[in-house]
Amino acid sequence: MGQQHKKLQTDNGTVHYWISKNLDSKAINLVFTHGLTADHTMFEKQVEVFEKNCTVITWDVPMHGLSRPYSNFSYENTARALKGIFDQEGLEEVFLVGMSMGGYPCQAFAHRYPENVKAMVMLDTTPFGLNYYSKSDLWWLKQVAPLAKLYPDRMLRKSMAKSVSKTDYSYQKMLMMLKPFTKAQIIEQMDIAYGNFAKENRDLHFDCPVLLLLGDSDKTGKVRLYNEAWAKNTGYPLHIIKNAAHFSNGDNSEQVNWEIKAFCT
């Protein structure tokens, strides 16, 4: 089938997205938001399954992929960009799937536009909320980019790809998504994305159902601990993806796809 490449013009830059539109009025709208230093192709194993029966949107988050250059990055602005895409496509209700950093635009959107969100699947990501993060947690977030500068270029890319993957597919896919960027651009993405989360973090409320998914081998930062606290504090179901690291939708696409289908359809 294949997705159609489209663009949204915003005051801060051009945002690129891809859509497989299903004309069945009963078809659900699934929107996938990728993680830091990645792009829309992170969800190719989801698109090939869901585009048969759903309208599927993937996009390059501002400052990533083709959605560059982009000024004044913030998660509030990413939420507005998503709203612009949905308005441009005439979509009123959507199911949001956010992976890692991609969970933040989804959460910002669901808080700002609750009437447009049917449900959210949070995939190896972490919550907005003041009580989850200590001062040292937020301080360490700001150190990710400076520490990355210490790595030689090739070693940085390999260590990033290895740390998020358990399968060769995910490892190679991550390397491929990093390839178009210089080391300086990768570090800039880290610096702005993590820095903005620390600045924008606040308590958010969601009216929609939320499902938390977590790779059983996800060792990225304190993602596991944050998810356990998130589930405990909210009652959101937390399902573990077997044989998967942080990039769990690549490592075990079959289970992730099953979880999304069971929750959203």
C-alpha positions as CSV (number, residue, x, y, z in Angstrom):
1,M,0.0,0.0,0.0
2,G,2.6,2.5,1.1
3,Q,2.3,5.9,2.8
4,Q,2.0,9.2,1.1
5,H,4.6,11.8,2.0
6,K,3.1,15.1,3.0
7,K,4.1,18.4,4.6
8,L,2.7,20.8,7.2
9,Q,3.9,24.4,7.2
10,T,4.3,25.9,10.7
11,D,5.8,29.2,11.9
12,N,8.8,27.3,13.2
13,G,9.6,25.2,10.2
14,T,8.2,22.5,7.8
15,V,7.0,19.3,9.5
16,H,7.0,16.2,7.3
17,Y,4.6,13.3,7.8
18,W,3.5,10.1,6.0
19,I,-0.1,8.9,5.9
20,S,-1.9,5.7,4.7
21,K,-5.5,6.8,4.6
22,N,-8.3,4.3,5.0
23,L,-11.6,5.4,3.6
24,D,-13.7,3.1,5.8
25,S,-15.6,5.4,8.2
26,K,-15.2,2.8,10.9
27,A,-11.4,2.6,10.5
28,I,-9.4,4.0,13.5
29,N,-6.6,6.6,13.2
30,L,-3.3,5.4,14.5
31,V,-0.5,8.0,15.0
32,F,3.1,6.9,15.7
33,T,5.7,9.3,17.2
34,H,9.4,8.2,17.2
35,G,12.1,8.5,19.8
36,L,15.1,10.8,20.1
37,T,17.6,10.9,17.2
38,A,15.3,8.6,15.2
39,D,12.7,9.3,12.4
40,H,9.4,8.0,11.2
41,T,10.9,4.8,9.8
42,M,11.3,3.5,13.3
43,F,7.7,2.2,13.0
44,E,8.0,0.4,9.6
45,K,7.1,-2.9,11.3
46,Q,3.9,-1.3,12.7
47,V,2.9,0.5,9.5
48,E,3.1,-2.6,7.3
49,V,0.6,-4.4,9.7
50,F,-1.8,-1.6,10.6
51,E,-2.1,0.3,7.3
52,K,-4.2,-2.6,5.9
53,N,-7.2,-1.7,8.2
54,C,-6.4,1.7,9.8
55,T,-5.5,5.2,8.8
56,V,-1.8,5.3,9.9
57,I,0.3,8.5,10.3
58,T,4.0,8.5,11.0
59,W,6.0,11.8,11.2
60,D,9.4,13.2,11.6
61,V,9.2,15.1,14.9
62,P,10.4,18.7,14.6
63,M,14.2,18.9,14.6
64,H,14.4,15.2,13.4
65,G,14.5,13.5,10.0
66,L,13.3,15.8,7.3
67,S,11.6,18.2,9.7
68,R,14.7,20.3,9.8
69,P,15.6,23.1,10.2
70,Y,13.2,23.9,13.0
71,S,13.3,26.8,15.5
72,N,11.9,27.2,19.0
73,F,11.6,23.5,19.7
74,S,9.3,22.6,22.6
75,Y,6.9,19.8,23.4
76,E,4.1,22.3,23.4
77,N,5.0,23.2,19.8
78,T,5.2,19.5,18.8
79,A,1.6,19.1,20.2
80,R,0.5,22.0,18.1
81,A,2.2,20.5,15.0
82,L,0.3,17.2,15.6
83,K,-2.9,19.2,15.8
84,G,-2.1,20.9,12.5
85,I,-1.5,17.5,10.8
86,F,-4.8,16.2,12.1
87,D,-6.7,19.3,11.1
88,Q,-5.1,19.1,7.6
89,E,-6.2,15.5,7.2
90,G,-9.6,16.0,8.8
91,L,-9.0,13.6,11.7
92,E,-11.1,14.2,14.8
93,E,-10.2,11.2,17.0
94,V,-6.8,9.5,17.1
95,F,-5.0,6.8,18.9
96,L,-1.5,8.0,19.9
97,V,1.5,5.7,20.1
98,G,4.7,7.3,21.4
99,M,8.1,5.7,21.7
100,S,10.7,7.0,24.3
101,M,11.0,10.8,23.6
102,G,7.9,10.4,21.3
103,G,5.8,9.9,24.4
104,Y,6.3,13.6,25.3
105,P,4.5,15.1,22.3
106,C,1.7,12.6,22.8
107,Q,1.3,13.5,26.4
108,A,1.4,17.2,25.7
109,F,-1.2,16.7,22.9
110,A,-3.5,14.6,25.1
111,H,-3.4,17.2,27.8
112,R,-4.0,20.1,25.5
113,Y,-6.6,18.4,23.1
114,P,-8.3,15.7,25.2
115,E,-11.4,15.7,22.9
116,N,-9.2,14.4,20.0
117,V,-7.6,11.4,21.8
118,K,-9.3,8.0,22.1
119,A,-6.3,6.3,23.9
120,M,-2.6,6.4,24.2
121,V,0.0,3.6,24.1
122,M,3.2,4.7,25.8
123,L,6.1,2.6,24.5
124,D,9.4,2.6,26.6
125,T,8.8,6.2,27.5
126,T,8.4,8.1,30.8
127,P,5.7,10.3,32.3
128,F,5.3,14.0,32.7
129,G,4.9,14.8,36.4
130,L,6.8,16.6,39.1
131,N,6.8,13.8,41.6
132,Y,8.6,11.3,39.4
133,Y,11.9,13.1,39.0
134,S,14.3,14.1,41.7
135,K,16.6,17.2,41.2
136,S,19.5,14.8,40.5
137,D,17.4,13.0,37.8
138,L,16.8,16.3,36.0
139,W,20.4,17.3,36.4
140,W,21.6,14.0,34.8
141,L,19.2,14.6,31.9
142,K,21.1,17.8,31.1
143,Q,24.4,15.9,31.2
144,V,23.6,13.4,28.4
145,A,24.6,15.8,25.6
146,P,27.9,17.0,27.3
147,L,28.9,13.3,28.0
148,A,28.1,12.3,24.4
149,K,30.7,14.9,23.2
150,L,33.4,12.8,24.8
151,Y,32.8,9.9,22.5
152,P,34.4,9.6,19.1
153,D,31.8,9.9,16.3
154,R,31.7,6.2,15.3
155,M,31.8,4.9,18.9
156,L,28.9,7.2,19.8
157,R,26.7,5.9,17.1
158,K,27.5,2.3,17.8
159,S,27.0,2.7,21.6
160,M,23.7,4.5,21.0
161,A,22.4,1.7,18.7
162,K,23.6,-1.1,20.9
163,S,22.2,0.4,24.1
164,V,18.6,0.5,22.7
165,S,18.5,-2.8,20.8
166,K,18.4,-6.5,21.5
167,T,18.1,-7.7,17.8
168,D,20.3,-7.0,14.8
169,Y,17.3,-5.5,13.1
170,S,16.9,-2.8,15.7
171,Y,20.7,-2.2,15.9
172,Q,21.1,-1.7,12.2
173,K,17.9,0.3,12.0
174,M,19.1,2.7,14.7
175,L,22.5,3.1,12.9
176,M,20.6,3.9,9.7
177,M,18.5,6.6,11.3
178,L,21.6,8.2,12.8
179,K,23.5,8.1,9.5
180,P,22.2,11.4,8.0
181,F,23.3,13.4,11.0
182,T,26.7,14.8,12.0
183,K,27.9,14.1,15.6
184,A,27.2,17.8,16.4
185,Q,23.6,17.5,15.1
186,I,23.0,14.3,17.2
187,I,24.3,16.1,20.3
188,E,22.1,19.2,19.5
189,Q,19.0,16.9,19.4
190,M,19.9,15.4,22.7
191,D,20.6,18.8,24.3
192,I,17.4,20.4,23.2
193,A,15.1,17.4,23.7
194,Y,16.3,16.6,27.2
195,G,16.7,20.2,28.2
196,N,13.2,21.0,27.1
197,F,11.7,18.1,29.0
198,A,13.4,19.4,32.2
199,K,12.0,22.9,31.6
200,E,8.5,21.8,30.5
201,N,7.9,19.0,32.9
202,R,4.7,19.5,34.9
203,D,1.7,17.5,36.2
204,L,-0.6,16.5,33.4
205,H,-4.0,14.9,33.4
206,F,-5.3,12.6,30.7
207,D,-9.0,11.7,30.2
208,C,-8.3,8.8,27.8
209,P,-7.2,5.2,28.6
210,V,-3.4,4.7,28.7
211,L,-1.4,1.5,28.2
212,L,2.3,1.3,29.2
213,L,4.6,-1.0,27.3
214,L,8.1,-1.8,28.4
215,G,10.9,-4.0,27.0
216,D,12.0,-6.7,29.5
217,S,15.6,-5.8,28.7
218,D,15.1,-2.0,28.6
219,K,18.1,-0.6,30.5
220,T,17.9,3.0,29.2
221,G,18.3,5.3,32.2
222,K,15.6,4.8,34.8
223,V,12.9,4.1,32.3
224,R,11.9,0.8,34.0
225,L,11.6,2.5,37.5
226,Y,9.6,5.4,36.1
227,N,7.2,3.1,34.4
228,E,6.7,1.0,37.5
229,A,6.0,4.3,39.5
230,W,3.7,5.5,36.7
231,A,1.6,2.4,36.7
232,K,1.4,2.3,40.5
233,N,0.4,6.0,40.8
234,T,-2.2,5.9,38.0
235,G,-3.4,2.3,37.7
236,Y,-2.5,2.3,34.1
237,P,-1.7,-1.3,32.9
238,L,2.0,-2.0,32.4
239,H,2.7,-4.8,30.0
240,I,6.2,-6.2,29.5
241,I,7.5,-6.9,26.0
242,K,9.5,-10.1,25.9
243,N,13.0,-10.3,24.4
244,A,13.1,-6.6,23.8
245,A,15.3,-3.7,24.9
246,H,14.4,0.1,24.6
247,F,13.6,-0.2,20.9
248,S,11.0,-2.8,21.7
249,N,8.7,-2.2,18.7
250,G,11.7,-3.2,16.6
251,D,13.0,-6.0,18.8
252,N,9.6,-7.7,19.2
253,S,7.3,-6.1,16.8
254,E,4.9,-9.1,16.9
255,Q,4.0,-8.6,20.6
256,V,4.0,-4.8,20.4
257,N,1.6,-4.9,17.4
258,W,-0.6,-7.4,19.2
259,E,-0.7,-5.1,22.3
260,I,-1.6,-2.1,20.2
261,K,-4.3,-4.0,18.3
262,A,-5.8,-5.4,21.5
263,F,-5.9,-2.0,23.2
264,C,-6.9,0.2,20.4
265,T,-9.3,-1.9,18.3
